Amino acid sequence: MDNEGRLIEYAGQFRLVRKVARGGMATVYEAEQIGPAGFTKQIALKIIHDRYAEQPEWLQLFIDEAKLSANLVHGNIVQIYQLGQLGGEYFIAMEYIKGVTLRALIDRHRQLGQPMSPALAAYIASRLCRALDFAHNFVDRTGRRLEIVHRDVSPGNVLLTWDGHVKLGDFGIAKAKTMIDPAARRPLMMGKKHYMSPEQILGGQVDWRSDIFAMGIVLFELLALKPLFTETETEAAIDEVVVAPVPDVTRFIPDLSPSLASLMRAALDKVREDRPTASDFGRVLDQYCFRYREPGSPERLQAHLADLFPDSYRLPTEPAAGTLGTGTATPSNRGQLSFIRRLLGLD
């Protein structure tokens, strides 16, 4: 019997475990997806706030986030599993990330007064560029390029897993050429003003080059541990981004390598035609790490997170009470760590 095209109906359940974060548009919970025969899966559940669910244009943004992100299957993008509705309440089931945000990492470095290794910053940024390159060039099943723009690339929307992987999340205000954009119908500031390109903060048409400008700001913040743009009033922020010359990044970052300085200047160019692609941006970062013989890897980022967050760090394979959470080698892995150190010439 040919089953192609057959619909399989099912009923699913989710158990909310705890609130993880509350944003302006939605609340995110740690949850469990429950299925038959004792099946459970840890997920994150994003539930839109009632006041936004009642406004068609904001509800459509929430729905579009799920529809757009569901097929962006990439190792550096938070995965979307399902869009659901129950009694007028819309939710998105997505990958649950165990780790910290890039914002938390930057804040921790600033708290400790400890600069971030340029190689580590380059590695994190290069992985974000991989995610953006995938989104910018994504094509649907018909071969049509969707021209996806994230529009909200910022440290709070980047997740670092405890095992050292970098994930770009929150495509909540992303746009594609197949979607209706609320900002196109009336002046509407979409995104965080301190990470907006000149064309975005003015409410103009944006494309992938706007995300590149935001990446330049993120890379600067990783290295300087301070924001590039700081004005809080909207009009002053517009002047800062659009009118004033871009600050000389070398004034704020001691011993900044010429290649990284040139890369940031190109990404922050007010003429968007002169900005690099996400692919070129990432390639320069990878070449920088290779040139200085400090190639990035999940293992290096994992070890760094373990050092900076000893109280909360947990490997995904370890129970909450496991001694690996303190960064201490257990008897079962001490021999492996010793072998690896000898192999790398560290002992």
VOPAGU-2260 file (C-alpha; in pm, 1 decimal, decimal comma):
REM VOPAGU-2260
SITE   aa  ch    i         X         Y         Z
SITE  MET   A    0       0,0       0,0       0,0
SITE  ASP   A    1     137,1     338,9     -99,5
SITE  ASN   A    2     146,2     564,4     209,2
SITE  GLU   A    3     285,5     877,8      43,9
SITE  GLY   A    4      75,3    1178,9     130,5
SITE  ARG   A    5     -98,0    1007,1     421,1
SITE  LEU   A    6    -154,8    1228,8     725,4
SITE  ILE   A    7     -60,7    1089,2    1065,8
SITE  GLU   A    8    -250,9    1261,2    1343,9
SITE  TYR   A    9    -108,7    1262,2    1692,7
SITE  ALA   A   10    -161,7    1428,8    2027,3
SITE  GLY   A   11     141,8    1563,6    2211,5
SITE  GLN   A   12     199,8    1691,4    2560,4
SITE  PHE   A   13     454,6    1920,7    2721,4
SITE  ARG   A   14     536,4    1952,3    3088,8
SITE  LEU   A   15     675,4    2289,1    3197,9
SITE  VAL   A   16     974,7    2245,9    3429,0
SITE  ARG   A   17    1089,0    2601,4    3501,3
SITE  LYS   A   18    1096,0    2950,5    3356,1
SITE  VAL   A   19    1425,9    3017,8    3178,9
SITE  ALA   A   20    1380,9    3370,6    3046,7
SITE  ARG   A   21    1114,4    3632,4    2990,7
SITE  GLY   A   22    1150,4    3863,5    2694,0
SITE  GLY   A   23     941,7    4146,2    2562,9
SITE  MET   A   24     739,7    3923,8    2329,8
SITE  ALA   A   25     751,9    3575,0    2481,5
SITE  THR   A   26     855,0    3363,3    2780,1
SITE  VAL   A   27    1086,0    3062,6    2744,0
SITE  TYR   A   28    1051,9    2756,3    2967,3
SITE  GLU   A   29    1255,7    2445,3    3015,0
SITE  ALA   A   30    1005,7    2170,8    2938,6
SITE  GLU   A   31     965,2    1802,9    2865,4
SITE  GLN   A   32     796,5    1667,7    2557,7
SITE  ILE   A   33     599,7    1360,5    2661,7
SITE  GLY   A   34     513,9    1076,6    2426,7
SITE  PRO   A   35     391,4     717,4    2437,0
SITE  ALA   A   36     569,5     431,6    2615,7
SITE  GLY   A   37     743,7     662,9    2860,7
SITE  PHE   A   38     909,8     874,8    2591,9
SITE  THR   A   39    1041,5    1212,9    2713,0
SITE  LYS   A   40    1262,8    1474,4    2552,5
SITE  GLN   A   41    1406,6    1786,1    2713,1
SITE  ILE   A   42    1316,7    2093,9    2508,2
SITE  ALA   A   43    1270,4    2467,9    2538,3
SITE  LEU   A   44     915,9    2596,5    2500,0
SITE  LYS   A   45     864,4    2955,8    2388,3
SITE  ILE   A   46     515,5    3091,8    2459,6
SITE  ILE   A   47     404,6    3425,3    2316,1
SITE  HIS   A   48     260,1    3676,4    2561,9
SITE  ASP   A   49    -116,7    3723,0    2541,4
SITE  ARG   A   50     -99,8    4092,3    2449,6
SITE  TYR   A   51     113,8    4013,7    2143,9
SITE  ALA   A   52     -90,0    3709,5    2046,4
SITE  GLU   A   53    -388,4    3944,5    2018,0
SITE  GLN   A   54    -208,4    4171,0    1768,4
SITE  PRO   A   55    -207,1    4013,4    1420,8
SITE  GLU   A   56     126,8    4156,3    1303,2
SITE  TRP   A   57     315,9    4040,9    1615,2
SITE  LEU   A   58     148,8    3701,7    1615,9
SITE  GLN   A   59     248,6    3664,9    1252,0
SITE  LEU   A   60     610,8    3741,8    1344,0
SITE  PHE   A   61     599,0    3465,0    1604,7
SITE  ILE   A   62     449,4    3219,0    1356,3
SITE  ASP   A   63     697,6    3322,5    1087,5
SITE  GLU   A   64     987,8    3263,0    1328,7
SITE  ALA   A   65     884,8    2899,7    1362,3
SITE  LYS   A   66     812,3    2850,7     992,6
SITE  LEU   A   67    1134,3    3019,2     885,3
SITE  SER   A   68    1367,7    2864,2    1143,4
SITE  ALA   A   69    1230,7    2509,2    1131,4
SITE  ASN   A   70    1420,4    2429,9     812,3
SITE  LEU   A   71    1740,4    2613,1     907,5
SITE  VAL   A   72    1907,8    2290,8    1013,6
SITE  HIS   A   73    2264,6    2387,5    1093,1
SITE  GLY   A   74    2505,0    2308,4    1374,6
SITE  ASN   A   75    2539,4    2675,6    1469,0
SITE  ILE   A   76    2166,9    2756,0    1474,2
SITE  VAL   A   77    1923,2    2671,3    1754,3
SITE  GLN   A   78    1688,4    2409,4    1612,5
SITE  ILE   A   79    1310,5    2455,0    1596,7
SITE  TYR   A   80    1099,2    2141,1    1638,2
SITE  GLN   A   81     736,2    2244,8    1630,9
SITE  LEU   A   82     484,7    2529,7    1621,8
SITE  GLY   A   83     175,7    2459,3    1828,2
SITE  GLN   A   84    -147,7    2617,4    1938,1
SITE  LEU   A   85    -363,7    2531,2    2236,1
SITE  GLY   A   86    -670,3    2729,1    2327,1
SITE  GLY   A   87    -548,3    3037,2    2144,3
SITE  GLU   A   88    -203,3    3013,8    2304,3
SITE  TYR   A   89      79,9    2978,0    2054,8
SITE  PHE   A   90     409,9    2813,8    2139,7
SITE  ILE   A   91     732,4    2706,0    1971,1
SITE  ALA   A   92     912,3    2389,1    2079,8
SITE  MET   A   93    1286,2    2417,3    2023,5
SITE  GLU   A   94    1626,7    2279,6    2112,3
SITE  TYR   A   95    1712,7    2320,3    2479,6
SITE  ILE   A   96    2063,1    2463,1    2518,7
SITE  LYS   A   97    2266,6    2383,4    2828,5
SITE  GLY   A   98    2517,9    2661,1    2867,7
SITE  VAL   A   99    2537,0    3039,8    2882,4
SITE  THR   A  100    2471,6    3332,1    2652,3
SITE  LEU   A  101    2752,0    3521,4    2486,7
SITE  ARG   A  102    2631,9    3820,0    2688,9
SITE  ALA   A  103    2703,9    3626,9    3010,0
SITE  LEU   A  104    3053,6    3538,2    2885,3
SITE  ILE   A  105    3136,9    3900,3    2800,1
SITE  ASP   A  106    2999,3    4021,4    3133,6
SITE  ARG   A  107    3201,9    3758,6    3321,0
SITE  HIS   A  108    3524,0    3866,8    3150,4
SITE  ARG   A  109    3448,9    4230,2    3232,5
SITE  GLN   A  110    3369,3    4139,3    3594,3
SITE  LEU   A  111    3701,9    3960,0    3628,6
SITE  GLY   A  112    3892,1    4232,2    3444,0
SITE  GLN   A  113    4026,7    3959,1    3218,2
SITE  PRO   A  114    4053,3    4026,2    2842,4
SITE  MET   A  115    3922,0    3759,3    2611,8
SITE  SER   A  116    4176,9    3577,9    2399,1
SITE  PRO   A  117    4156,9    3721,0    2043,5
SITE  ALA   A  118    4172,2    3364,5    1910,6
SITE  LEU   A  119    3874,1    3262,4    2124,3
SITE  ALA   A  120    3679,6    3571,2    2017,4
SITE  ALA   A  121    3764,8    3497,2    1653,3
SITE  TYR   A  122    3650,1    3136,2    1691,9
SITE  ILE   A  123    3314,1    3234,2    1841,1
SITE  ALA   A  124    3257,9    3501,8    1577,1
SITE  SER   A  125    3356,2    3267,4    1292,6
SITE  ARG   A  126    3088,4    3017,6    1403,4
SITE  LEU   A  127    2829,1    3292,1    1407,3
SITE  CYS   A  128    2936,8    3382,1    1055,1
SITE  ARG   A  129    2878,2    3019,8     951,2
SITE  ALA   A  130    2523,8    3041,1    1086,5
SITE  LEU   A  131    2458,4    3370,0     908,3
SITE  ASP   A  132    2610,0    3248,0     581,6
SITE  PHE   A  133    2376,9    2947,6     591,6
SITE  ALA   A  134    2072,0    3167,1     660,4
SITE  HIS   A  135    2163,4    3434,9     405,9
SITE  ASN   A  136    2201,6    3177,3     127,6
SITE  PHE   A  137    1926,1    2936,0     229,9
SITE  VAL   A  138    1700,7    2806,4     -48,0
SITE  ASP   A  139    1362,4    2641,7      -8,2
SITE  ARG   A  140    1259,7    2306,7    -154,9
SITE  THR   A  141    1183,9    2470,9    -489,3
SITE  GLY   A  142    1535,0    2615,6    -512,3
SITE  ARG   A  143    1424,5    2971,1    -436,8
SITE  ARG   A  144    1669,0    3178,9    -231,1
SITE  LEU   A  145    1479,0    3324,5      64,9
SITE  GLU   A  146    1722,1    3609,2     141,1
SITE  ILE   A  147    1686,3    3565,2     516,7
SITE  VAL   A  148    1809,3    3849,8     737,6
SITE  HIS   A  149    1831,3    3787,5    1113,4
SITE  ARG   A  150    1805,7    4157,9    1214,3
SITE  ASP   A  151    1885,3    4087,4    1580,7
SITE  VAL   A  152    2244,3    3959,7    1592,6
SITE  SER   A  153    2358,4    4047,9    1945,4
SITE  PRO   A  154    2532,7    3875,4    2239,5
SITE  GLY   A  155    2203,8    3796,2    2412,4
SITE  ASN   A  156    2088,5    3590,3    2114,1
SITE  VAL   A  157    2403,4    3377,3    2097,3
SITE  LEU   A  158    2419,3    3062,5    2309,6
SITE  LEU   A  159    2735,7    2878,5    2409,4
SITE  THR   A  160    2685,5    2516,5    2506,1
SITE  TRP   A  161    2882,8    2368,2    2794,3
SITE  ASP   A  162    3052,4    2134,4    2546,5
SITE  GLY   A  163    3183,0    2426,4    2344,4
SITE  HIS   A  164    2944,2    2486,8    2055,6
SITE  VAL   A  165    2815,6    2824,3    1936,6
SITE  LYS   A  166    2447,1    2862,6    1848,8
SITE  LEU   A  167    2265,0    3159,4    1698,5
SITE  GLY   A  168    1905,8    3178,7    1816,7
SITE  ASP   A  169    1597,4    3399,8    1818,2
SITE  PHE   A  170    1494,9    3453,6    1458,6
SITE  GLY   A  171    1186,8    3627,9    1601,9
SITE  ILE   A  172    1224,5    3941,6    1391,5
SITE  ALA   A  173    1407,0    3783,3    1099,6
SITE  LYS   A  174    1274,5    3860,3     754,0
SITE  ALA   A  175    1267,9    3674,8     426,0
SITE  LYS   A  176    1141,1    3784,7      89,1
SITE  THR   A  177     850,0    3541,3     125,8
SITE  MET   A  178     727,3    3705,1     449,0
SITE  ILE   A  179     520,5    4011,3     530,4
SITE  ASP   A  180     736,9    4257,3     722,9
SITE  PRO   A  181     556,1    4487,8     971,5
SITE  ALA   A  182     844,2    4736,3     948,7
SITE  ALA   A  183     783,2    4776,6     575,3
SITE  ARG   A  184     431,2    4913,6     627,9
SITE  ARG   A  185     506,6    5176,4     890,2
SITE  PRO   A  186     809,9    5311,8    1079,7
SITE  LEU   A  187     896,3    5040,0    1329,0
SITE  MET   A  188    1232,4    4983,8    1494,0
SITE  MET   A  189    1300,5    4611,6    1474,2
SITE  GLY   A  190    1595,0    4496,9    1683,3
SITE  LYS   A  191    1831,1    4640,0    1945,2
SITE  LYS   A  192    1946,2    4988,1    1852,0
SITE  HIS   A  193    2304,5    4936,3    1973,5
SITE  TYR   A  194    2348,5    4652,4    1720,1
SITE  MET   A  195    2171,1    4804,6    1421,6
SITE  SER   A  196    2319,0    4905,5    1090,5
SITE  PRO   A  197    2260,6    5261,5     965,6
SITE  GLU   A  198    1996,7    5142,0     719,9
SITE  GLN   A  199    1818,2    4936,9     987,7
SITE  ILE   A  200    1807,1    5208,4    1254,1
SITE  LEU   A  201    1661,8    5447,8     994,4
SITE  GLY   A  202    1384,9    5197,5     916,3
SITE  GLY   A  203    1501,8    5139,9     560,0
SITE  GLN   A  204    1523,8    4824,5     354,5
SITE  VAL   A  205    1773,5    4577,5     497,0
SITE  ASP   A  206    1949,0    4276,1     353,7
SITE  TRP   A  207    2225,4    4040,2     468,2
SITE  ARG   A  208    2471,7    4327,6     493,5
SITE  SER   A  209    2284,7    4462,8     793,6
SITE  ASP   A  210    2368,2    4141,8     984,3
SITE  ILE   A  211    2735,2    4191,4     890,1
SITE  PHE   A  212    2734,9    4535,8    1051,5
SITE  ALA   A  213    2594,5    4376,2    1367,8
SITE  MET   A  214    2866,8    4109,5    1352,3
SITE  GLY   A  215    3129,1    4384,5    1344,5
SITE  ILE   A  216    2978,4    4528,4    1662,8
SITE  VAL   A  217    2971,7    4186,4    1831,3
SITE  LEU   A  218    3334,3    4116,3    1742,5
SITE  PHE   A  219    3434,3    4456,2    1879,2
SITE  GLU   A  220    3252,4    4384,0    2205,7
SITE  LEU   A  221    3416,2    4043,4    2237,7
SITE  LEU   A  222    3759,6    4204,2    2216,9
SITE  ALA   A  223    3697,3    4536,5    2393,5
SITE  LEU   A  224    3451,0    4401,6    2656,5
SITE  LYS   A  225    3249,1    4718,8    2609,6
SITE  PRO   A  226    2975,9    4822,6    2367,2
SITE  LEU   A  227    3072,0    5012,6    2054,5
SITE  PHE   A  228    2759,2    5229,4    2057,6
SITE  THR   A  229    2620,1    5356,0    2388,1
SITE  GLU   A  230    2361,3    5629,6    2332,7
SITE  THR   A  231    2032,1    5545,5    2502,8
SITE  GLU   A  232    1802,1    5806,4    2350,4
SITE  THR   A  233    1677,4    5701,6    2009,0
SITE  GLU   A  234    1765,3    6024,5    1827,1
SITE  ALA   A  235    2114,2    6030,0    1977,7
SITE  ALA   A  236    2159,8    5663,1    1888,1
SITE  ILE   A  237    2064,3    5737,1    1527,5
SITE  ASP   A  238    2320,7    6017,5    1511,5
SITE  GLU   A  239    2583,9    5790,8    1667,0
SITE  VAL   A  240    2531,6    5512,7    1413,1
SITE  VAL   A  241    2436,6    5704,6    1100,3
SITE  VAL   A  242    2610,4    6044,0    1118,1
SITE  ALA   A  243    2916,2    6019,9    1343,0
SITE  PRO   A  244    3230,5    5852,2    1209,8
SITE  VAL   A  245    3275,4    5493,1    1321,8
SITE  PRO   A  246    3507,6    5495,8    1625,0
SITE  ASP   A  247    3865,0    5386,5    1565,1
SITE  VAL   A  248    3855,3    5032,8    1707,2
SITE  THR   A  249    4231,3    5028,3    1769,2
SITE  ARG   A  250    4191,0    5298,8    2036,2
SITE  PHE   A  251    3985,9    5065,8    2252,9
SITE  ILE   A  252    4158,9    4729,9    2199,5
SITE  PRO   A  253    4528,4    4713,2    2293,6
SITE  ASP   A  254    4755,1    4528,6    2049,4
SITE  LEU   A  255    4470,6    4458,4    1807,1
SITE  SER   A  256    4605,1    4269,3    1507,2
SITE  PRO   A  257    4590,0    4456,9    1174,5
SITE  SER   A  258    4382,6    4180,2    1014,4
SITE  LEU   A  259    4109,9    4194,7    1281,6
SITE  ALA   A  260    4113,2    4575,1    1278,6
SITE  SER   A  261    4069,0    4580,7     900,0
SITE  LEU   A  262    3792,7    4321,4     921,2
SITE  MET   A  263    3597,6    4524,8    1175,0
SITE  ARG   A  264    3637,0    4843,4     973,5
SITE  ALA   A  265    3502,2    4667,3     664,9
SITE  ALA   A  266    3206,8    4517,0     853,2
SITE  LEU   A  267    3122,8    4854,4    1009,9
SITE  ASP   A  268    3142,2    5046,6     684,8
SITE  LYS   A  269    2845,4    5280,3     654,5
SITE  VAL   A  270    2838,8    5203,8     281,9
SITE  ARG   A  271    2683,0    4859,4     293,5
SITE  GLU   A  272    2811,9    4762,3     -51,1
SITE  ASP   A  273    3163,5    4765,2      95,9
SITE  ARG   A  274    3090,6    4514,5     373,5
SITE  PRO   A  275    3214,6    4154,3     340,5
SITE  THR   A  276    2986,5    3854,2     313,4
SITE  ALA   A  277    2938,4    3632,2     617,3
SITE  SER   A  278    3145,9    3366,3     441,8
SITE  ASP   A  279    3438,0    3605,1     383,7
SITE  PHE   A  280    3406,5    3743,0     737,0
SITE  GLY   A  281    3432,5    3392,5     883,4
SITE  ARG   A  282    3717,8    3293,6     653,0
SITE  VAL   A  283    3931,0    3588,6     767,1
SITE  LEU   A  284    3868,3    3492,9    1130,4
SITE  ASP   A  285    3968,1    3131,5    1067,3
SITE  GLN   A  286    4281,6    3243,7     884,3
SITE  TYR   A  287    4370,5    3467,5    1177,5
SITE  CYS   A  288    4354,2    3170,8    1417,3
SITE  PHE   A  289    4558,8    2957,2    1179,2
SITE  ARG   A  290    4822,8    3225,5    1130,1
SITE  TYR   A  291    4875,5    3261,7    1504,0
SITE  ARG   A  292    4863,0    2884,6    1555,6
SITE  GLU   A  293    4566,2    2909,6    1787,2
SITE  PRO   A  294    4293,1    2724,8    1597,1
SITE  GLY   A  295    3961,7    2734,3    1774,6
SITE  SER   A  296    3769,9    2424,0    1869,0
SITE  PRO   A  297    3474,3    2319,1    2083,5
SITE  GLU   A  298    3721,3    2166,8    2330,2
SITE  ARG   A  299    3899,4    2499,3    2381,2
SITE  LEU   A  300    3573,2    2685,1    2432,3
SITE  GLN   A  301    3449,4    2410,3    2665,4
SITE  ALA   A  302    3761,1    2438,6    2882,3
SITE  HIS   A  303    3726,7    2817,5    2887,8
SITE  LEU   A  304    3365,0    2800,3    3002,8
SITE  ALA   A  305    3460,5    2550,4    3273,5
SITE  ASP   A  306    3723,2    2794,6    3404,8
SITE  LEU   A  307    3497,2    3100,7    3400,4
SITE  PHE   A  308    3176,6    2939,9    3530,1
SITE  PRO   A  309    3296,6    2674,4    3780,0
SITE  ASP   A  310    2978,3    2688,9    3987,7
SITE  SER   A  311    2734,5    2628,7    3703,4
SITE  TYR   A  312    2941,1    2444,2    3442,7
SITE  ARG   A  313    2810,8    2094,5    3367,1
SITE  LEU   A  314    2895,9    1860,8    3082,9
SITE  PRO   A  315    2572,9    1740,7    2916,4
SITE  THR   A  316    2672,2    1378,4    2985,1
SITE  GLU   A  317    2727,2    1437,6    3357,5
SITE  PRO   A  318    2460,5    1437,6    3630,9
SITE  ALA   A  319    2407,8    1760,5    3822,3
SITE  ALA   A  320    2619,6    1635,8    4112,2
SITE  GLY   A  321    2904,6    1511,7    3889,6
SITE  THR   A  322    3251,1    1627,1    3983,7
SITE  LEU   A  323    3320,9    1735,8    3626,8
SITE  GLY   A  324    3101,5    2035,5    3701,6
SITE  THR   A  325    3387,0    2177,4    3907,3
SITE  GLY   A  326    3638,8    2126,5    3630,0
SITE  THR   A  327    3808,5    1846,4    3826,5
SITE  ALA   A  328    3915,7    1529,3    3650,7
SITE  THR   A  329    3742,8    1216,4    3776,0
SITE  PRO   A  330    3930,8     884,0    3812,6
SITE  SER   A  331    3757,3     759,2    3498,2
SITE  ASN   A  332    3886,7    1039,5    3277,9
SITE  ARG   A  333    4209,2    1140,0    3451,5
SITE  GLY   A  334    4412,2     888,3    3250,2
SITE  GLN   A  335    4262,3    1014,6    2923,7
SITE  LEU   A  336    4339,0    1376,2    3012,8
SITE  SER   A  337    4697,7    1283,8    3104,1
SITE  PHE   A  338    4741,8    1104,4    2770,3
SITE  ILE   A  339    4603,3    1402,8    2577,1
SITE  ARG   A  340    4832,0    1644,0    2763,2
SITE  ARG   A  341    5136,9    1428,8    2682,3
SITE  LEU   A  342    5029,0    1403,5    2319,1
SITE  LEU   A  343    5001,1    1782,9    2296,6
SITE  GLY   A  344    5335,7    1830,9    2471,0
SITE  LEU   A  345    5177,0    1996,4    2774,0
SITE  ASP   A  346    5337,0    1763,0    3027,7
